[in-house]
């Protein structure tokens, strides 16, 4: 059961890189690698649009979204090429990690099958029923959808076995949909079960987008968030709490969490 964290980060997003390294240091986890994300501004829209399979395209995609897909593809390729690893955890560079992050990941690994994935972060745009299957952390439960085609989104944090990664690389390129369209990729055959953590084990910090090219406003805001500047940071923190509640409201637990047992 060997696993490693791969972090998606633009080389220009230095504040966010410092932040995710600080998060990993806090939980004393050092088996990670930063993957230099594909920079949409440097490569250009024309080349990025050429990475699409227009005959199978689900919806129009911006260059930034295509670049995000290609960045996750890079991380998966690095993972698949490493014969010493069995599982990958992909994090985007704004991930807030709980103290028991390692316990959550390793408990989830012991439970899931070789064709399953775990969304360590998540977002549901519509309500779906989930039932709890196992307690995997101090305050975290692994949950499974009643409807196997529930549609969770986000690529902020997820756990994937080697077998899934190999299949997934075949369906995410050429690009036909967003990288977080997990239900779509399940239908394409790369995934069997899509588990969620509840509450979401990983929350994104409220950094401003690093996709905006040389945005002074975003840079200033991100320094405020990184250094938790009094009063100003509390504004962002309140907004983050609203976002967290919005992301959880569509997750409906259909049996009591108390029925699960600890690992």
C-alpha positions in Angstrom: 0.0 0.0 0.0 2.4 2.7 -1.2 1.0 6.1 -2.0 2.2 9.5 -2.8 0.8 13.1 -3.1 1.1 15.0 -6.3 0.3 18.7 -6.2 -0.9 20.7 -9.2 0.7 24.2 -9.1 1.5 26.9 -11.6 5.1 28.0 -11.4 3.8 31.6 -11.3 1.5 30.8 -8.3 4.3 31.2 -5.7 2.0 32.1 -2.8 -0.1 29.0 -3.3 3.0 26.8 -3.6 4.3 28.2 -0.2 0.8 27.5 1.2 0.5 23.8 0.2 4.1 23.1 1.4 3.2 24.6 4.7 0.1 22.4 4.9 2.1 19.3 4.3 4.8 20.3 6.8 2.0 20.9 9.4 0.9 17.3 9.1 4.5 16.0 8.8 4.0 14.4 5.4 6.9 14.7 3.0 6.3 12.1 0.3 5.0 14.5 -2.3 5.9 16.0 -5.6 4.9 19.3 -7.2 3.7 19.0 -10.8 4.2 22.2 -12.8 0.8 22.9 -14.2 0.1 23.7 -17.8 0.0 27.4 -18.2 -2.8 28.5 -20.5 -1.4 32.0 -21.0 2.1 30.7 -22.0 0.9 28.0 -24.4 -2.0 29.9 -26.0 -5.6 29.2 -26.8 -5.1 27.8 -30.3 -2.8 25.0 -29.2 -5.0 24.1 -26.2 -8.1 23.9 -28.4 -6.2 21.5 -30.6 -6.1 19.1 -27.7 -9.9 18.6 -27.9 -11.6 15.7 -29.6 -14.3 17.8 -31.3 -16.2 14.7 -32.4 -16.8 13.6 -28.8 -16.8 17.0 -27.1 -19.4 17.2 -24.4 -19.4 21.0 -24.1 -17.3 23.9 -25.2 -14.1 24.3 -23.0 -12.0 27.3 -22.3 -8.2 27.2 -22.6 -7.8 27.4 -18.8 -10.1 24.4 -18.3 -8.2 22.4 -21.0 -4.9 23.3 -19.3 -6.3 22.1 -16.0 -7.2 18.7 -17.6 -3.7 18.4 -19.1 -2.1 19.3 -15.7 -3.9 16.4 -14.0 -3.0 14.2 -16.9 0.7 15.1 -16.3 0.4 14.1 -12.6 -1.3 10.7 -13.5 1.5 10.0 -16.1 4.2 10.5 -13.4 2.3 8.2 -11.1 1.8 5.4 -13.6 5.4 5.6 -14.6 6.5 4.9 -11.0 6.4 1.2 -10.4 6.9 1.6 -6.6 3.5 3.3 -6.1 0.1 1.7 -5.8 -2.1 4.8 -5.1 -2.0 8.5 -5.9 -3.5 11.5 -4.1 -3.8 14.5 -6.3 -4.2 17.9 -4.6 -4.6 21.3 -6.0 -2.4 23.9 -4.4 -5.2 25.5 -2.2 -5.9 22.4 -0.2 -6.5 22.8 3.5 -5.5 19.5 5.0 -6.9 18.1 8.3 -4.4 16.9 11.0 -5.6 13.3 10.4 -5.1 13.5 6.6 -2.8 10.5 6.4 -5.1 8.4 8.5 -8.0 9.3 6.3 -6.1 8.3 3.1 -4.8 5.1 4.5 -8.1 4.0 5.9 -9.8 4.7 2.6 -7.1 2.7 0.7 -7.8 -0.3 2.9 -11.5 -0.1 2.1 -11.9 0.7 -1.6 -11.5 -1.7 -4.6 -8.9 -1.4 -7.3 -11.4 0.3 -9.7 -12.7 2.8 -7.2 -11.8 6.4 -6.4 -12.3 8.6 -3.3 -13.2 12.3 -3.5 -11.4 13.8 -0.6 -13.0 17.2 -1.5 -16.2 17.5 -3.4 -19.1 19.6 -4.7 -22.6 18.5 -5.7 -24.7 20.8 -7.9 -27.9 18.8 -7.1 -29.0 16.7 -4.2 -28.0 13.0 -4.0 -28.5 10.4 -1.3 -25.4 8.7 0.2 -25.0 6.0 2.8 -22.0 5.7 5.1 -19.8 2.7 4.8 -16.9 3.3 7.2 -15.5 5.9 9.6 -12.0 6.7 8.3 -10.9 9.6 10.4 -11.5 11.5 13.6 -14.5 13.3 12.1 -14.7 11.8 8.6 -16.8 9.0 7.1 -16.5 7.3 3.8 -19.8 7.5 1.9 -21.2 5.8 -1.2 -24.0 7.1 -3.5 -27.3 5.3 -3.5 -27.5 6.3 -7.2 -24.2 5.0 -8.8 -24.4 7.9 -11.3 -24.5 10.7 -8.8 -22.5 13.6 -10.0 -19.8 14.9 -7.7 -17.5 17.6 -9.0 -14.0 19.1 -8.2 -10.5 18.0 -8.8 -9.3 19.8 -5.6 -8.4 16.5 -3.9 -8.9 12.8 -4.8 -7.4 9.4 -4.2 -7.0 6.9 -7.1 -5.5 3.4 -7.4 -2.9 2.6 -10.2 -5.5 0.5 -12.1 -7.9 3.4 -12.4 -5.1 5.8 -13.4 -4.1 3.6 -16.3 -7.6 3.5 -17.6 -8.3 7.1 -16.8 -5.4 8.3 -18.9 -7.1 6.7 -21.9 -10.4 8.6 -21.5 -9.3 12.1 -20.5 -7.1 12.6 -23.6 -7.9 13.8 -26.2 -10.0 16.1 -24.0 -13.7 15.8 -24.3 -15.0 17.1 -20.9 -13.9 18.9 -17.8 -11.4 17.1 -15.5 -14.0 16.9 -12.7 -16.8 15.3 -14.6 -16.4 12.1 -12.7 -19.8 10.6 -13.6 -19.0 11.1 -17.2 -15.7 9.2 -16.8 -17.4 6.5 -14.9 -19.7 6.0 -17.9 -16.6 5.9 -20.1 -15.3 3.0 -18.1 -12.3 4.3 -16.1 -14.0 4.1 -12.7 -16.3 1.8 -10.9 -17.4 3.3 -7.5 -17.0 7.0 -6.7 -16.8 7.4 -2.9 -16.9 10.8 -1.1 -15.6 11.8 2.3 -18.2 13.4 4.6 -17.8 16.0 5.7 -15.3 16.7 2.9 -11.8 15.8 4.3 -10.2 18.6 2.3 -11.5 22.1 1.9 -10.0 24.6 -0.5 -8.6 27.8 1.1 -10.2 30.9 -0.4 -7.3 32.0 -2.6 -8.1 34.0 -5.6 -7.6 32.3 -9.0 -4.0 31.8 -10.1 -5.3 31.4 -13.7 -5.7 35.2 -14.1 -2.5 36.4 -15.7 -0.5 38.8 -13.6 -3.5 40.0 -11.5 -2.2 42.4 -8.9 -5.6 42.3 -7.1 -5.5 38.6 -6.8 -1.8 38.6 -5.6 -2.6 41.1 -2.8 -5.7 39.1 -1.8 -3.6 35.8 -1.7 -0.9 37.4 0.5 -3.7 38.5 2.9 -5.0 34.9 3.0 -1.6 33.3 3.3 -0.5 35.5 6.2 -4.0 35.6 7.7 -4.0 39.4 8.1 -6.3 40.3 11.0 -9.8 41.5 10.0 -9.1 41.2 6.3 -8.6 37.4 6.5 -11.8 37.1 8.6 -13.7 38.4 5.7 -12.4 35.7 3.4 -12.8 33.1 6.2 -16.5 33.9 6.6 -17.0 33.6 2.8 -15.2 30.2 2.9 -17.6 29.0 5.5 -20.6 29.9 3.4 -19.0 28.0 0.5 -18.4 25.0 2.6 -22.0 24.8 3.7 -23.2 25.3 0.1 -21.1 22.3 -1.0 -22.4 20.1 1.7 -26.1 20.9 1.5 -26.7 18.5 -1.5 -25.1 15.5 0.3 -28.0 13.6 1.9 -27.0 10.9 4.4 -29.7 8.2 4.4 -28.6 6.2 7.4 -27.1 7.4 10.7 -23.3 7.9 10.7 -23.3 6.3 14.2 -23.9 2.9 12.5 -20.4 3.0 11.0 -17.4 1.6 12.8 -13.9 3.0 13.2 -10.9 1.5 11.4 
